[in-house]
Amino acid sequence: MPFDAPTQAVMKRAYEEAVDQLSGQSVRLDETTRRAMARAILCMTRLGERDPETLMRYAAFKARTMLMGLDE
């Protein structure tokens, strides 16, 4: 399912902000966690979410749950 350029920009911004937020909290993100964050944003976007703040928070939440071992 291709997304238009503005939607892709929102997704990219949300991902980058989530990484920045977690990096600011000294959280180290491995490749698996980064991919899970990207998939989380993709899934939420497919469901119709377009707010970058919501997407960013969901991606950061996904990363935290993976790092705590609650989600794999």
C-alpha positions in Angstrom: 0.0 0.0 0.0 1.9 3.1 -1.2 1.5 6.3 0.7 1.6 9.8 -0.7 4.6 12.1 -0.1 3.0 14.1 2.8 2.1 10.9 4.6 5.6 9.5 4.1 7.0 12.7 5.5 4.8 12.4 8.6 5.9 8.8 9.1 9.6 9.7 8.7 9.2 12.6 11.1 7.5 10.4 13.7 10.2 7.8 13.5 13.0 10.3 13.8 11.4 12.0 16.8 10.9 8.7 18.5 14.5 7.8 18.0 15.6 11.3 19.2 13.3 11.0 22.3 14.7 7.6 23.3 18.3 8.6 22.6 17.8 11.6 24.8 16.8 9.2 27.6 20.0 7.2 27.0 18.1 4.3 25.5 20.2 2.2 23.1 18.2 1.0 20.1 19.3 -2.1 18.2 18.3 -2.8 14.6 15.5 -5.1 15.7 13.9 -2.5 17.9 14.3 0.2 15.2 12.5 -2.1 12.7 9.7 -2.7 15.2 9.3 1.0 15.7 9.1 1.5 11.9 6.5 -1.4 11.6 4.5 0.2 14.4 4.3 3.5 12.6 3.5 1.7 9.4 0.6 -0.2 11.0 -0.8 2.8 12.7 -0.7 4.8 9.5 -2.4 2.0 7.6 -5.2 2.2 10.2 -5.6 5.9 9.4 -3.5 7.7 12.0 -1.8 10.8 10.6 -0.8 12.7 13.7 3.0 12.6 14.0 2.9 13.0 17.8 0.7 10.0 18.2 2.8 7.9 15.8 6.0 9.0 17.6 4.5 8.1 21.0 3.3 4.7 19.8 6.7 3.9 18.2 8.5 4.9 21.5 6.1 2.8 23.5 6.8 -0.2 21.2 10.5 0.2 21.7 10.2 0.5 25.5 8.0 -2.7 25.7 10.5 -4.6 23.5 13.5 -3.4 25.6 11.7 -4.4 28.8 11.0 -7.8 27.4 7.3 -7.4 27.4 6.9 -7.6 23.6 9.1 -9.5 21.1 
